[in-house]
């Protein structure tokens, strides 16, 4: 039986990247980790790619394999990445409608590779993360975000978020220096509701906010390159 052609191990993804000279795939363990385990790791990955009909037994790339490799190349070339829980998004030009999605599966170091339109991604995100479709309170129309008081912060620090929870991370690779203290390069937000309020935690700077739905969606839409006209339709 032919194996799933959109699910790959890390060594398989690095073999696909080797087709265009790529040695680094953002968000994945380093290639060197697997090289140190010996040739057998990549030999097995090569056999799995043959079973999936990505390449032929004599090493030629199939038509379907060429499409997969092109998706990996687009992922490799992205100048920014957005991680939402187990979903990593890579981008082409800002006005390009396609986004490459790498889905980390529960099975360790297995990933699904997808190429999706922004409209479809927004629909999927709305279904997976009810926070996006949350109905804001009237008060949220009067502010963007407000830092919590010391008492509210202490209560929030020990609060166990309910199902509506999102880990949101941004990586802008052209920004220097590339360290987590540079908010132009990296940001991480934990987003959830508490007592019907939208909470956003800046994990790097240890800041806790009561945020408006508008501010949250603007942050999300800007980073995902969603056109704002879609916000009225989907959010």
Secondary structure, DSSP 8 states (H G I E B T S, - for coil): ----TTEEEHHHHHHHHHTTT----TTS--HHHHHTT-HHHHHHHHHHHHHTTSB-TTS-B-HHHHHHHHHHHHHHH-SEEEEETTEEEEESSTT--EEEEEEE-SSTTEEEEEEEEHHHHHHHHHHH-GGGG----GGGGG-SEEE--HHHHHHHHT----S-EEEEEEEETTSSS-STT-TTTEEEEEEEEETTEEEEEETTTTEEEEE-HHHHHHHHHHHHT--HHHHHHH-
